Amino acid sequence: MTEEAIETEPKAPPPPRLRVTKGTPWRIDAGRRAKWSAPEFISANAVEVRQIGDPVLHVPAKKPRLSRTEIEALVARMFASMVVAHGIGIAAPQIGVPLRVVIMDVDEAGIIAVEPKVEWTSAEEEETTEGCLSIRGMYGVLDRPLAARLVANDIAGKRFTLVGDEFGAQCMLHETDHLDGLLYVDRLKSRDDLHTVEPEEEEPVSA
Ligand SMILES: [Zn+2]
């Protein structure tokens, strides 16, 4: 390869912050993403995201006992609700369904995880900002591990492993917390770490 060839080579995109390392989870592919983001689909399926104080957000969710068709319908409603609220992840309790199902959509990964469990987090942490679709207009500042690994089932009950870096790790931890009835505000060291989004500010990344 000549030097010119190297120069003209398109810059490689940064690696995705959510990576499947074992198994093959069901993903929201480009076709479903387009269909489930369409205005008609959204008006028929999106629901208001439940807000802090709603009991469903503060109790552990249960193992889903649903058919594949039922899980797909649930995931479609979750996705449409997430799109409307501009989220990068959502957990079933946030649409009022107390079951252990999440979507993790950092870098449009579109990964659906059933009964996810965090099995490892890095000792190294980083101070980060975090928003939640269930705590509108606010964001928090907290320490989160830089990397994490999660095991979960796909919608057919097969196991897969997912590794997350930075936002990817944060999204995993945030969504699995939802299934345990925890919100990021429960992890803040002090009330001073909770801030209001000012009107001229951009909304923080929320999940
Ligand atoms: Zn959240």
Residues whose N, C-alpha, C, O or C-beta is under 5 A from the ligand:
A	BS01	ZN	G131 C132 L133 S134 A207
